[in-house]
Amino acid sequence: MLINLTSDTVTKPSKAMLEFMMQAEVGDDVFRTDPSVNNLESYTVDMFGMEAALFCPSGTMANQIAIKAHTNALDEMICHKLSHVYLYELGGYAFNSGIAVELLDGPHGKITADQIKKVIKPEADWLPNSKLVVLENTANKAGGSYYNLDEIKPISKLCKEENLALHLDGARLFNALVETGESTKDVGAEFDSISICISKGLGAPVGSVLIGKKTFIAKARKLRKMMGGGMRQAGYLAAACQYALMHNIERLKEDHERAQAIGTILEQLPFVHNIRPIQSNIIIFDVKNKYTGDQFVEALKSQNIHTAKMGVDTIRFVFHLDIKEEMVSRLKEVLYAL
Ligand SMILES: *Cc1c(COP(=O)(O)O)cnc(C)c1O
């Protein structure tokens, strides 16, 4: 039995999802004639109460399109220093959009309106033009911590006052929402654009959706084509995403409960320290003494448990719908025996 905690991207489509995919009606999405893609886009538009949506091959592409659609070269994006858009998209903000970045620090991967206000650049011949703020919810590298709407609203208000666009990297937004109980429509009202990943804990094999205003999505659609993301019979993939949104949101709670249970065990292990607050499906912690990061990963691998290193001695466990109860029991046994 392989227990793969490397990422929530490793999930494979269930039989029911595959059957739903096989029944999908497809066309050619570049001509906008793929009914399954069109359905998915309008489904997410209704979900978030926004104007338009665009199906994208990956979360990275959805974020990169959003950054480019919101900015011009020599503008600047403001985000947390642990952000995916900064760390894990190869500096695409600079490569694709020619913009600068202002990095903020703050607990749990989150930033505040006060922090943003202090770094907005005045007009000067030698400064980039502050144009875009990107929030990440949940915050991956901080260990899956989440924002409440009460924390987002002052940021959204500031962005409106200062004429900054506000994008949400909501790769794991639904993990946040099942915890806060807040609605997708209330989130949609605060942002100019939102990207969601459906190939993470929701279990679709491929797919992200970018949601925003009509004019923004019209621009985004051109950028998607330019980046090579115009897919043809994409409806089979869109159907998988549709299925995931209809069936797999509420169950994310189970992943969170399992992460909590494993966290309780990790707390008791003498070689584990600095466990980041566990708020959703991710556990990030450091190892010391008995194990280096590499040795810890190897020790688990020899028991058929796969994990990822997030730093020299930093380990990440991610729970998702392919981690079943018997795997959690086995993981507990192995951890106690280390
Ligand atoms: C996974 C992830 C993305 C996008 O990832 P893809 O693998 O390109 O789909 C974006 N932001 C965050 C926070 C993520 O965890």
The ligand as a Tripos MOL2 file, in Angstrom:
@<TRIPOS>MOLECULE
LIG
   15    15     1     0     0
SMALL
NO_CHARGES

@<TRIPOS>ATOM
      1 C1         -0.4570   24.1760   -6.7550 C.3       1 LIG1
      2 C2         -0.5560   25.6270   -6.5900 C.ar      1 LIG1
      3 C3         -0.7050   26.4780   -7.6900 C.ar      1 LIG1
      4 C4         -0.7490   26.0240   -9.1410 C.3       1 LIG1
      5 O1         -0.1910   24.8430   -9.4010 O.3       1 LIG1
      6 P1         -0.2770   24.0050  -10.7560 P.3       1 LIG1
      7 O2          0.4910   22.8100  -10.3750 O.co2     1 LIG1
      8 O3          0.3480   24.8310  -11.7980 O.co2     1 LIG1
      9 O4         -1.7080   23.7190  -11.0430 O.co2     1 LIG1
     10 C5         -0.8180   27.8230   -7.4560 C.ar      1 LIG1
     11 N1         -0.8050   28.3040   -6.2150 N.ar      1 LIG1
     12 C6         -0.7000   27.5130   -5.1280 C.ar      1 LIG1
     13 C7         -0.7330   28.1160   -3.7720 C.3       1 LIG1
     14 C8         -0.5580   26.1550   -5.2750 C.ar      1 LIG1
     15 O5         -0.4220   25.3810   -4.2050 O.3       1 LIG1
@<TRIPOS>BOND
     1     1     2 1
     2     2     3 ar
     3     2    14 ar
     4     3     4 1
     5     3    10 ar
     6     4     5 1
     7     5     6 1
     8     6     7 2
     9     6     8 1
    10     6     9 1
    11    10    11 ar
    12    11    12 ar
    13    12    13 1
    14    12    14 ar
    15    14    15 1
@<TRIPOS>SUBSTRUCTURE
     1 LIG1         1 GROUP 0 **** ****
